[in-house]
Amino acid sequence: MKSFRKELTFETDKRIDFINITEQVEEAIRESGITEGLALVAPIHVTASCFINDSEKGLVADFTKWADKIAPHEPLNLWKHNEGGEENADAHLKRQLMGREVVIAVTGGKPDFGTWEQVFYGDFDGKRPKNVLIKVIGE
């Protein structure tokens, strides 16, 4: 079995942002030379997420609306975590909502996606650099 590791770095302009990273994941799988296996895509930060969904513009906008409804940023005193001086409790909670990572089957050297499936990086406490790990294992 072979393994391949690659890190991507993102720094979003907004506090909450979603970036379609499907092409970067496909490129990493090609670079790995692995034709049959699994690819893990995971942020290396507790206020970010990687997930799979449709890349339809309205749906992507709805991710923020939905997550803000469940875990609003303000009022800051709503969340106990913010009492320690940080103001990002909602970002940790949004990460729980969207999930941490995705695992993608690799078949024939390509990600084995369903119709419309795309990989996203979601940052819920942006404006600073954060990394995403892509780990591909297989034959």
Residue pairs with C-beta under 8 A, 6 or more apart in sequence:
1 37
1 137
1 138
1 139
2 32
2 33
2 34
2 37
2 137
2 138
2 139
3 135
3 136
3 137
4 28
4 31
4 32
4 33
4 34
4 135
4 136
4 137
5 133
5 134
5 135
5 136
6 28
6 31
6 133
6 134
7 44
7 131
7 132
7 133
7 134
8 21
8 24
8 121
8 131
8 132
8 134
9 129
9 130
9 131
9 132
10 19
10 121
10 123
10 129
10 130
10 131
10 132
11 126
11 127
11 128
11 129
11 130
12 19
12 123
12 126
12 127
13 126
13 127
14 126
14 127
15 73
15 124
15 125
15 126
15 127
16 64
16 67
16 68
16 94
16 122
16 123
16 124
16 126
17 122
17 123
17 126
18 60
18 63
18 64
18 120
18 121
18 122
18 123
19 120
19 121
19 122
19 123
20 55
20 118
20 119
20 120
21 41
21 50
21 119
21 120
21 121
21 132
22 55
22 111
22 118
22 119
24 134
25 39
25 41
25 104
25 111
25 119
25 134
26 110
26 111
28 39
28 134
28 136
29 39
29 106
29 109
29 110
29 111
29 136
30 109
32 39
32 136
33 109
34 106
34 109
34 136
34 137
34 138
34 139
35 106
35 107
35 108
35 109
35 138
35 139
36 106
36 107
36 108
36 138
36 139
37 106
37 136
37 137
37 138
37 139
38 103
38 104
38 105
38 106
38 136
38 137
38 138
39 103
39 104
39 106
39 111
39 134
39 135
39 136
40 101
40 102
40 103
40 133
40 134
40 135
40 136
40 137
41 50
41 101
41 102
41 103
41 104
41 119
41 132
41 133
41 134
42 50
42 100
42 101
42 102
42 132
42 133
42 135
43 49
43 50
43 100
43 101
43 121
43 130
43 131
43 132
43 133
44 130
44 131
44 132
44 133
45 130
45 131
46 92
46 95
47 88
47 91
47 92
47 94
47 95
47 123
47 124
47 125
47 130
48 95
48 121
48 122
48 123
48 124
48 125
48 130
48 132
49 94
49 95
49 98
49 99
49 100
49 121
49 122
49 124
50 99
50 100
50 101
50 102
50 119
50 120
50 121
50 122
50 132
51 98
51 99
51 102
51 119
51 120
51 122
52 102
52 104
52 113
52 117
52 118
52 119
52 120
53 59
53 63
53 117
53 118
53 120
54 116
54 117
54 118
55 116
55 118
55 120
56 116
60 120
63 98
63 122
67 94
67 97
67 98
67 124
68 90
70 93
70 94
70 97
71 89
71 90
71 93
71 94
71 97
72 78
72 90
73 87
73 90
76 82
76 87
76 89
77 83
78 89
79 89
79 90
79 93
80 89
81 88
81 89
81 92
82 88
82 89
88 124
88 125
90 124
91 124
91 125
92 124
94 122
94 124
95 122
95 124
98 122
98 124
102 119
104 111
104 112
104 113
104 119
105 111
105 112
106 112
106 136
106 138
111 119
121 132
123 130
